[in-house]
Amino acid sequence: MKRILDLTVALIAGLLLLPLFIIIALAIKLTSKGPILYWSNRVGKNNLIFKMPKFRTMIVDTPALGKRHLAQPEQYLIPIGPFLRKTSLDEIPQLWSIINGDMSLVGPRPVLTNEEDLLVLRTREGIHLHVPGLTGWAQINGRDSVTIEERVALEKEYTKKKSFLFDFYIILKTIPKVLFKMDIQH
């Protein structure tokens, strides 16, 4: 049931957001050199690596590190990058990962392959057994402002409470977090 809902919502959202996708793509192309999309290697269910698309918000050849590992990450942002990140519009291409089955609408966020400390904690707690999500319990309870230990605890809590109604609640709580740019540190 969850997969059918994910697929339906991602397809409808993709069609509705297509004009915005085109505008963002043009803005990226007109303000910076390089591709429109950035395909990031991410760790998904069962610790398998998949390619996750995002609108490119950083200059080409930025080190592929999580922002907490970059000294002065803002120096790498393209002109439209801060806006895309603060509004979470850079996440729109992840609808492809949902359609493709690598992600779900709700679940633990996919991790960068080089975030070993986080991967170890998640694997120890069984988080790796779940399909990663576009949004999740950790995102609405602190997003970028929580430690990795707090994030894993929230993700573990999600895996225990996971249900259609809980996912729906998380989606509803995600909307104001995105609209009001809450708990974003980049």
Order of alpha helices (4+ residues) and beta strands (2+ residues): alpha-alpha-beta-beta-alpha-alpha-beta-beta-alpha-beta-alpha-alpha-alpha
